């Protein structure tokens, strides 16, 4: 008997023509109050997923802190329900609901049994219009948030991300990842009620409903439940992003650290740009999945790190490309050299046909997997719609990825993956890593 040889395959199966999937049954309407509602029928389990995105940008640290508290307390009481009563009412519908916030938006996420959609929408509308922010609930959530922040600020990965964003964006709201605990402690219920009244408005918001529902019927239910939600948001516009200046390596000292957290970042293309599919594949080939060049080099070959990666993020004011690797302190300079080497290879030479086909399959497959469930489809569409994309993107994106050439990948890499064009931040033990890194590139201490 022949014993099979185990190991990672060196080539991927040939990629056939992408299967053109018909867009799911959907309807869309802008309500009289300005709310954009998109409904997609996805049969299967008898549930409906809800995603509501409300623009919520602000320029001050005060806004950042208050927005965090508002997201945690908007479902803790209304004019008709206390926290327990509202939770029980949602659970009686087979549902759940929560809110979160980032520099761009307030996001309400939830689900319920499909037949209970009208009642579920009514409860969500109740919080959107009549949240009361009870004093004891606000105080409790602030205390919990402060504790979580204290834990978060002990995590080197989060500190490294914060340092990278600060270096890339400076005083821009995107440069603040975590709120200031001292400011959080001073947020008041009255301040939250005022912020809710001024900013939780339907005029530029987007509601996505996905589930085993009739689209036209769901639109009618949304219109009936949310017709009383009125108002025009009185808010701040995000300022333009600062000019991108790579500069020297920024070293954030963490005395005694046994690891260095390496982070690189720079601008990228939005999903709406015609060259985005090429950049998406460039990212995958460089460090966007397990068989990428970055993983093969500094994990598989050299053993510097366990999970290096690169990625594309799409904040509203401008997309970004980032690289992350956490390495042993003593190999910091060597790992940084190899990270830059692989970026340079993306810029100076075309990728192989095998690499391109494998990355293409991964990107197309990942999109299919991310939208295979009702929850995944709802989250994907809620992210796409404010960017000017919609249900048709799910059909167009695989076709665009299938058409990308190796030459296009190299051209877009020249623009966005050149190591000299990226901000570099190191969080680690300065006494150990500064001298070796300085032999490679100029450094400055944060």
C-alpha positions, 0 to 999 in steps of 0.5 A, a space after each residue: 500500500 502506498 502511504 499518502 504524503 501529507 503537506 500543504 498543496 503548492 498549487 490550487 485547483 484551476 478556477 472555473 468561471 464564477 457562478 453567477 448567483 441571482 440577486 435575492 428577492 428584495 425591496 427598498 424604500 425611503 420612508 417619509 421621515 428619510 429612513 432608507 429601508 432595504 428588505 431581503 427575503 432569505 428563506 430558511 429558519 423562521 427568523 428576521 435579522 435587523 441592522 440599523 446604521 445611524 450616522 453618529 460622527 463627532 469630533 470631540 473626546 466628550 462625544 466619543 465617551 458619551 456615544 459609548 455610554 449611549 450605545 450601552 444604555 439606549 435599551 435600558 429603559 423607555 417611557 413604557 418599559 424598564 430594562 427588565 420589561 423591555 428585555 422580557 418583551 423582546 425575548 417573548 418574540 424570540 428576539 434579542 437587540 443591542 447597540 454599538 458605536 464607532 467613529 462613524 455610526 451608531 449600530 442597532 443589531 437584533 433578531 426576532 421570529 419572523 412572524 413577530 417582526 411588526 412587534 419587534 420593530 415597535 419595541 426598537 422604535 420605542 427605544 429610538 424615540 423614547 429612551 429615558 436613560 435611567 440614572 442607576 442604569 447609566 451609572 452601572 454601565 459607566 462603571 462596567 465600561 471603565 473596568 473594561 477599559 482598564 482591562 483593555 489598556 493592559 492588552 498590548 494588541 489594543 495598545 498597538 492598534 491605538 498607537 497606529 491609529 493615533 500616528 495615522 490620523 492624529 487629532 482626527 476622530 479616527 485617531 481615537 480608538 478607546 474613550 478616556 475613562 476620566 471623561 466617561 465617568 462624568 457623562 450624565 443621563 441628561 447629557 445622554 438624553 440631549 445627545 439622543 434627541 439631537 443625533 438619533 434621527 432617521 433622516 440619513 439612517 439605513 435599516 436592513 431586514 433579512 429573513 424568511 419574510 415577504 419584502 413588501 410586507 416587511 416594508 409596510 411593517 417598518 413604515 407603520 412602526 417607524 413612521 413616528 420616528 422623526 427628526 433631522 440629526 443635528 450633528 458634526 461632519 467628520 473633517 477630511 483625513 489628514 495628509 498621510 505622512 509615513 515618516 520614521 518608525 514610531 517606537 512606543 516603549 513597553 519596558 520588559 515586554 517579551 513581544 513586540 507588536 508590529 503595526 503598519 498602515 496606510 490609505 487604501 481604496 474604497 469598495 466602490 473604486 474600479 481598482 478595488 478588486 485588484 487591491 483586495 487580491 493584493 491584500 490576500 496574496 500578501 497577508 490576508 489568509 493563511 497561505 499568504 506570502 507573509 505567513 509563509 515567510 515569518 510564520 512557516 519559514 522563520 517562526 517569528 510569529 504565530 498569526 501575522 496578517 494584513 487587512 482592509 478596513 473601510 471607515 466612511 472618510 477613507 479606507 485603510 490597509 494595515 499589517 499586524 504581527 506580534 513577534 518575540 522581542 529579540 527578532 523585532 528587527 529581523 521580522 520588520 525586515 521580512 515584512 518590508 521585503 514581502 511588501 517590496 516583492 508585491 511592488 516589484 514583481 508580478 504575482 504568479 498565476 497560482 497565487 492569483 488563482 488561489 487568492 481569487 478563490 479565497 476572496 470569492 468564497 469568503 464573500 459567499 460564506 459571509 452572506 450565507 446566513 441571514 445574520 451575515 447577509 444583513 451585516 454585509 448589506 448594512 455595511 455596503 448600503 451607506 457606501 453606495 453599494 447594495 444587493 447587486 454587489 453580491 453578484 458583481 463582486 465575484 465577476 470583478 474579482 474573476 477579471 483581475 490580472 496579475 499586472 493589475 495586482 502589481 500596479 495597485 500594489 505599487 500605489 498602496 503596498 510600498 513599504 516606504 508609503 506606510 506608517 510603522 509603529 512598534 510597541 515593545 521594549 525600547 531598551 532591547 529593540 531600538 538599536 537593531 531597528 535603527 540600523 534599518 530605519 530611522 526611529 522616533 519615540 512616541 
